[in-house]
């Protein structure tokens, strides 16, 4: 499940790479709605369950970060 943090490699595609006020949910390619739906589906497939759960937890934590820093859940 810790390997699911590699999903943040898509932050390297942004310009600038780091912006403290940017919400990653809805901005970075692997943090958009379609991949999140795939992560949810992966939670119900036995072979990918732990990866899916790890990715959903990651998305939830990023959403909480958006709420805490910007007052929004996603962009």
C-alpha positions in Angstrom: 0.0 0.0 0.0 2.9 2.3 0.6 3.9 2.0 -3.1 0.6 3.8 -4.0 2.4 7.0 -3.1 4.2 6.7 -6.4 1.0 8.1 -7.9 2.4 11.5 -6.9 5.0 11.2 -9.7 2.4 12.9 -11.9 3.1 16.1 -10.0 6.3 16.3 -12.0 4.2 17.1 -15.1 2.9 20.4 -13.5 4.5 23.8 -14.0 5.6 24.8 -11.4 6.2 21.3 -9.9 5.2 22.5 -6.4 2.5 25.1 -5.6 1.4 25.2 -2.0 -2.0 26.5 -2.9 -2.8 24.1 -5.7 -5.3 21.3 -5.1 -4.0 18.1 -6.6 -7.5 16.5 -6.9 -8.8 17.4 -10.4 -5.5 19.0 -11.5 -2.9 16.2 -11.9 -3.7 13.5 -14.5 -3.8 10.6 -12.0 -5.9 12.6 -9.5 -8.9 13.2 -11.8 -12.3 11.6 -11.8 -11.8 8.8 -14.3 -8.7 7.3 -12.6 -10.4 7.7 -9.2 -13.3 5.6 -10.6 -10.8 2.9 -11.7 -9.2 3.0 -8.2 -12.7 2.4 -6.7 -13.3 -0.6 -9.1 -9.9 -2.0 -8.2 -11.0 -2.1 -4.5 -13.5 -4.9 -5.5 -11.2 -7.1 -7.5 -9.4 -9.5 -5.2 -6.0 -9.3 -6.9 -5.9 -5.5 -6.9 -7.8 -4.8 -3.7 -4.9 -3.5 -1.6 -3.6 -1.2 -4.3 -7.1 0.1 -4.9 -7.6 0.8 -1.2 -4.2 2.5 -1.0 -5.1 4.7 -3.9 -8.5 5.7 -2.5 -6.9 6.5 0.8 -4.4 8.6 -1.0 -7.2 10.5 -2.9 -9.1 11.0 0.4 -6.0 12.5 2.1 -5.4 14.8 -0.9 -9.0 15.9 -0.7 -8.7 16.7 3.0 -5.5 18.6 2.2 -7.4 20.6 -0.4 -10.2 21.4 2.1 -7.7 22.4 4.8 -5.5 24.7 2.6 -8.1 26.1 0.1 -11.5 25.4 1.5 -12.5 23.2 -1.5 -12.6 19.4 -1.9 -11.4 19.3 -5.5 -10.8 21.6 -8.5 
